[in-house]
């Protein structure tokens, strides 16, 4: 972290504590947000409030990311007012903003407790990799088309987004390949010949012959591989794909 970032973080921390002391406990997120903007204006700190960062695939708009604050074009602030400790999903949300903006420093702030809680997060610039464990000649027609869609996603966005983003980008990429998609197929479950009802499987069935399981930000692709093999068996599918959009590696494994 640069000296400028350290000094800015220290200044902003003071402002956040001042805002909570003045506004009081138990107020809305919007109230704290507006008060902090007023504090930054008074202290001549440049900022953008709720700027819109679109995410597209090709020329198709997919989603908008809207961080709470971009300060001095140097850091992202995500401000919450929750009466409990923040969850991992809040951290992931901040990292989505940092990835999209290209900024390396983010502050995750909770104003909802008896004191301001501030988490500082750094996102280093990292080299990403598309790791396809199956050469193209071994793929069936469907998995070849899926692989083309994954290449398109990687070319435009590399990897490192959460499921909130990937689950919106992926259907757009797959639709470009003109393939049929069934989401979360329902199957019957039994135990010792006792019927347990139907349950949905967390996968896609593509072109009625391929099971597709994916995850985001996992450390490896092992869980998806296990799911794909299990779902292939219960759905009586010949082909399967397991994909992890990891922090650094987009990992693909095919089965047949």
Secondary structure, 3 states (H helix, E strand, C coil): CCHHHHHHHHHHHHHHHHHHHHHCCCCCHHHHHHHHHHHHHHCCCCEEECCCEEEEECCEEEEEECCCEEECCCEEEEEECCCCCCCHHHHHHHHHHHHHHCCCEEEEEECCCCCCEEEEEECCCCCCEEEECCCHHHCCHHHHHHHHHHHHHHHHHCCCCCHHHHHHHHHHHHHHCCCCEEECCEEEEEECCEEEEEEECCCEEECCCEEEEEEECCCCCHHHHHHHHHHHHHHCCCEEEEEEECCCEEEEEEEC
